[in-house]
Amino acid sequence: RAEGRTVFAPTRGAPELFATDLGHVIYAAGVTADFRTRPFDTLRANTSLVAELLEKAVFESFLYLSSARIYRHAEHSGEEAAIFVRSGDGEDFYDLTKLTGEAICHASGRKQVRVVRLSNVVGTDFRSQNFLFDLIRCACDTGQVKLRSALDSAKDYVLLQDILSLLPKIAIAGTQACYNLGSGQNLTHAELLEPILAATGAKLSINESAPRIIAPPIDIGRLRDEFGYQ
């Protein structure tokens, strides 16, 4: 809206979804951190509604927000990587729903349908349940930070401002079917915690059996080449 665009942000189940030209759709509905306790909501948000919109809705373009989490078992993090998942693994369930959402986008036969795989998005909402803000709240509220993964665990984070500036550009002018959107470099838990502990004086403890979890660095070369993304 700040850019002068007309924005329609429908409520859940809004009948207008199938009764009007939606223009450029950015599909951001979904279940994230609580997918383990809401499997049916996760399936509906990540797959069923996507399929219904692609089948019935009128739009100029459709941009589905997926997740770079799917690269956890891949050999590399390029958009063309083969993704390995296990249907019996509860942690892979989310990845399977996102990949199914991506697959129906590609198989729909509709024009101007694209996918963006987002890394870990960080905004300024301190109510957020994501990892970084959980650390900050624990440090401020209890003076203690307890880690369930090793200090040298690492993953990619991307600022919300960068996401907001790029998604409309991809929706309107993207030439590829799939894009990675992240920072292109990993930060370790130690790097995240250093300024938090220094500012709050909080004490750090780490579970004895804490695993070392390192996400593959996200390849953002496609966005760099096409949009000059940094």
C-alpha positions in Angstrom: 0.0 0.0 0.0 2.9 2.3 0.8 4.0 1.8 -2.8 0.6 2.9 -4.1 -0.6 -0.6 -4.9 -4.1 -1.9 -4.3 -3.9 -4.8 -1.8 -6.5 -7.4 -1.1 -5.7 -9.5 2.0 -8.6 -11.9 2.3 -9.8 -13.4 5.5 -9.9 -17.2 5.8 -12.5 -18.7 3.5 -13.3 -15.4 1.8 -15.8 -16.0 -1.0 -14.1 -13.2 -3.1 -11.2 -15.5 -3.7 -13.1 -17.2 -6.6 -15.3 -14.3 -7.6 -12.8 -11.6 -8.6 -9.6 -11.2 -10.6 -6.9 -11.5 -7.9 -4.2 -9.8 -10.0 -0.7 -10.8 -8.7 -1.2 -13.4 -5.9 1.5 -13.8 -3.2 0.5 -17.0 -1.4 1.8 -16.5 2.1 -0.8 -18.7 4.0 0.7 -21.5 6.0 1.5 -23.1 9.3 5.2 -22.8 10.4 6.6 -23.6 13.9 3.5 -25.4 15.1 3.2 -27.8 12.2 4.0 -30.8 14.4 0.8 -30.2 16.4 -1.4 -29.1 13.5 -0.8 -31.6 10.7 -4.2 -31.2 9.1 -4.1 -27.4 9.1 -0.6 -27.6 7.7 -1.7 -29.9 4.9 -4.7 -27.7 4.0 -2.7 -24.4 4.0 0.4 -25.7 2.2 -1.4 -27.9 -0.4 -5.2 -28.1 -0.6 -6.0 -24.4 -0.8 -3.1 -23.8 -3.2 -4.5 -26.5 -5.6 -8.0 -25.0 -5.4 -6.8 -21.5 -6.3 -4.7 -22.8 -9.1 -7.6 -24.8 -10.5 -10.4 -22.2 -10.1 -9.2 -18.7 -9.3 -8.6 -15.9 -11.8 -5.2 -14.2 -11.5 -2.4 -12.6 -13.5 0.4 -14.3 -11.6 0.7 -16.7 -8.7 3.8 -16.8 -6.3 3.9 -19.6 -3.8 6.0 -19.1 -0.7 7.8 -22.3 0.1 10.7 -23.0 2.5 14.5 -23.5 2.1 14.1 -26.0 5.0 13.5 -28.6 2.3 17.3 -28.6 1.6 18.1 -30.3 4.9 18.7 -33.7 3.2 19.8 -32.4 -0.2 23.4 -32.6 -1.6 23.3 -28.9 -2.5 20.9 -25.9 -2.2 20.5 -24.9 -5.8 16.9 -24.6 -7.1 17.4 -27.7 -9.2 18.6 -29.9 -6.4 17.0 -33.3 -5.8 15.2 -33.3 -2.5 15.1 -36.4 -0.3 12.3 -36.9 2.3 10.9 -39.7 4.4 7.2 -40.0 4.7 7.4 -41.7 8.1 9.6 -38.9 9.6 7.5 -36.3 11.5 10.2 -33.7 10.8 9.9 -34.3 7.0 6.1 -33.9 7.0 6.3 -30.1 6.7 8.8 -30.5 3.8 6.5 -32.9 2.0 3.6 -30.5 2.2 5.7 -27.6 0.8 7.1 -29.8 -2.0 3.6 -30.9 -2.8 2.5 -27.3 -3.0 5.4 -26.6 -5.3 4.6 -29.6 -7.4 1.0 -28.5 -8.0 2.3 -25.1 -9.0 4.5 -26.6 -11.6 1.9 -29.1 -12.8 -1.0 -26.7 -12.9 -0.5 -25.6 -16.5 -1.2 -22.0 -15.5 1.0 -19.2 -16.8 3.1 -17.0 -14.5 3.1 -19.4 -11.6 6.3 -19.3 -9.5 7.8 -20.6 -6.3 10.1 -18.8 -3.8 11.9 -20.9 -1.2 12.4 -18.6 1.9 15.1 -19.1 4.5 14.5 -18.1 8.1 12.8 -14.7 8.0 13.6 -12.2 10.8 11.4 -9.1 11.3 11.0 -6.9 14.3 8.0 -8.7 15.9 9.1 -9.7 19.4 5.9 -11.8 19.8 7.3 -14.1 17.0 7.9 -17.7 18.0 10.9 -18.1 15.8 14.3 -19.2 17.2 16.0 -15.7 17.4 13.1 -14.1 19.3 12.8 -17.0 21.6 16.4 -16.5 22.6 15.9 -12.8 23.2 12.8 -13.3 25.3 14.4 -16.0 27.4 17.5 -13.8 28.0 15.4 -10.7 28.9 12.6 -12.5 30.9 14.5 -15.2 32.8 18.2 -14.3 32.5 18.8 -17.8 31.2 19.2 -19.2 27.6 19.0 -22.9 27.2 20.1 -24.3 23.9 18.9 -27.7 22.5 21.4 -27.7 19.7 25.1 -27.1 19.6 26.7 -23.7 19.6 28.3 -24.2 16.2 24.9 -25.1 14.7 24.2 -22.7 11.8 21.5 -21.6 9.4 20.6 -18.8 7.0 18.6 -15.8 8.1 17.0 -13.1 5.9 15.5 -9.8 6.9 11.8 -9.2 6.4 12.6 -5.9 4.7 14.5 -7.7 2.0 11.7 -10.2 1.5 9.1 -7.4 1.2 11.1 -5.5 -1.4 11.8 -8.6 -3.6 8.6 -10.6 -3.6 6.5 -8.1 -5.7 9.4 -7.9 -8.2 9.5 -11.7 -8.6 5.7 -11.9 -8.8 5.5 -9.4 -11.6 8.7 -9.9 -13.6 10.3 -13.2 -12.6 11.5 -15.3 -15.5 12.2 -18.6 -13.6 9.8 -21.1 -12.0 11.7 -21.2 -8.7 13.9 -18.9 -6.6 15.8 -19.2 -3.4 15.5 -16.2 -1.1 17.9 -15.9 1.8 21.1 -14.1 2.8 23.4 -16.6 1.1 25.5 -17.2 4.3 24.9 -19.0 7.5 25.1 -17.6 11.0 26.1 -19.9 14.0 24.1 -19.9 17.2 27.3 -18.6 18.9 27.3 -15.5 16.5 23.6 -14.9 17.3 24.0 -15.3 21.0 27.1 -13.2 21.5 25.4 -9.7 21.4 22.3 -11.0 23.2 24.3 -12.4 26.2 26.5 -9.2 26.2 23.5 -6.9 26.3 21.4 -8.9 28.9 24.0 -10.6 31.1 22.0 -13.8 30.7 23.6 -17.2 31.4 23.9 -19.8 28.7 23.4 -23.6 29.2 23.5 -26.2 26.5 21.9 -29.7 26.6 24.5 -32.4 27.1 23.2 -34.3 24.0 22.7 -31.2 21.9 23.0 -32.1 18.2 25.1 -30.1 15.8 22.6 -29.0 13.1 24.1 -27.1 10.1 21.8 -26.1 7.2 23.4 -26.1 3.7 24.3 -22.5 2.7 21.5 -21.2 0.5 22.4 -20.6 -3.2 21.0 -17.1 -4.1 22.9 -16.8 -7.4 19.7 -16.9 -9.5 18.3 -13.8 -7.7 21.6 -12.0 -7.9 21.8 -12.6 -11.6 18.3 -11.6 -12.4 17.5 -8.8 -9.9 20.9 -7.7 -8.6 19.9 -9.0 -5.2 22.2 -8.4 -2.2 
